[in-house]
Amino acid sequence: MENSDWKNLPFGYYKTDYNIRCYYKNGKWSDLEVSSSEHLNIHIAATVLHYGQEAFEGMKAYRCRDGKIRLFRWEENARRLIFSAEGIKMAPLPMELFREAIFRTVALNKKYVPPYGSGATLYIRPVLFGSGADLGVKPSSEYTFIVFVTPVGPYFKGGITPVDTMICRNVDRAAPLGTGIYKVGGNYAASLRAQMTAKEGGYSTVIFLDAREKKYIDECGPANFFGIKDNTYITPKSESILNSITNMSLIALADRMGMKTERRKIPVEELSTFEEAGACGTAAVISPIRKIFDPGENITYEYCKDGKPGKATMMLYNKLTGIQNGDEPDEFGWMTEVEE
Ligand SMILES: Cc1ncc(COP(=O)(O)O)c(C=O)c1O
């Protein structure tokens, strides 16, 4: 993939050369299988198709300043996939098999890892699903694990840009004791109605409130929320949100940079007290929030009044992307080299 226009690649699917598959049958995982096909042969009665028995991960490989390819905190993605698998009663994938599968898929497709400085990355998508044939509602006895990669352009083409968001009061993505803490496909299907309403209103994403009381901030589309005030990084504690690896990294960095950090319930009214607000996740690292419109109360909360992200947001963003790109020392040991 030479002379590619890496900077203008969308966040979308782009064919690469190889993917990896692995199968769980009779209580055992198979060896990894390398494939160059973009298709899978699935049984018509597979539990994934009928009962949504599926979990996935999203992570990135970076071409660093020194020319090496590195992954960011892959162990956390491996652990989260095990947690998600257990949450919907799938056979969990051993950490070591996960590691081998993702590192091999990246190495096999190394020509698609965008160059250092382009802002583009190689997105890695591990997926685990129930592939055994069954009709009753019960966990499958067979599972398939696949990993594919696809190069993605920088999330913000013209540099980090604040986004407008909208609070959603008429759709819940997950129930309090449901599956919101797992990275399972059903949560994303459940969020689409709200996402489309936000898009139609000209908002880039939606802010979900806690499903029980509709009083507290939950998540910001497929990302965690944070607010900043009085030198403090504040992020929601909730029983229905995904534990974002980007968020846990920002908390560690904020702490290292001398900020206070709090993970607690954030009442909607508190939005008026934040100096800065943002959404964080693997795709954009941080999307600074310019506006939050609450149609229920007909209030708009505004941040970045001069149109630019706030100081603390930018410091955190630069520090984390600096570590990922190899421009900053990897003080926490978050990056692992991919042998090419
Ligand atoms: C619902 C949801 N919340 C939060 C995140 C952010 O998590 P991470 O930082 O691990 O990408 C994601 C994306 O993976 C997500 O889908």
The ligand as an ORCA input file, in Angstrom:
! r2SCAN-3c Opt
* xyz 0 1
  C     -19.553      1.875     24.470
  C     -18.113      2.252     24.491
  N     -17.644      2.972     25.532
  C     -16.351      3.337     25.606
  C     -15.451      3.000     24.613
  C     -14.020      3.404     24.725
  O     -13.232      2.318     25.114
  P     -11.710      2.200     24.721
  O     -11.038      3.402     25.278
  O     -11.245      0.960     25.390
  O     -11.647      2.159     23.245
  C     -15.891      2.271     23.510
  C     -14.978      1.922     22.418
  O     -14.298      0.956     22.462
  C     -17.241      1.881     23.451
  O     -17.682      1.171     22.411
*
